[in-house]
Amino acid sequence: MNGSEKYSLIADVLRSQHHAIDYMTDDQLQDYVELMSIFLKTNDPIHQESSLATMKVIVKNSMK
């Protein structure tokens, strides 16, 4: 996945998950942003997938 594709995907993720940001604790938000950074910096598909999956978990937990 090239840089442009990564940014496009992360933009789609943010569009679908933006509603949860207001409900995240400071720690959750910090972790969420760090995971975005990891996703954008790595070329390892396993790290990319795990970053996206963990972001989804944070969103799910913040909505409880």
C-alpha positions, -999 to 999 in steps of 0.1 A, spaced: 0 0 0 15 33 -10 13 66 10 -17 79 -9 -36 47 -4 -28 48 33 -41 83 37 -72 75 17 -79 45 39 -73 64 72 -96 92 60 -123 66 54 -118 51 88 -120 86 104 -152 93 85 -168 62 98 -155 65 134 -155 103 140 -187 100 161 -168 82 189 -140 107 193 -162 129 217 -167 99 239 -131 88 242 -111 93 274 -79 112 270 -60 79 272 -82 63 245 -78 93 222 -40 92 227 -39 55 219 -62 60 189 -40 88 174 -9 67 181 -24 38 162 -31 61 132 5 71 133 17 35 134 -6 26 105 8 55 84 45 49 92 47 11 87 47 -9 55 41 -42 74 6 -54 66 3 -72 99 10 -40 119 -14 -21 96 -42 -46 102 -36 -47 139 -36 -9 142 -69 -7 124 -84 -35 145 -73 -19 177 -87 15 166 -120 -3 161 -119 -18 196 -112 16 211 -142 30 193 -164 2 205 -152 6 241 -157 43 241 -193 39 231 -202 18 262 
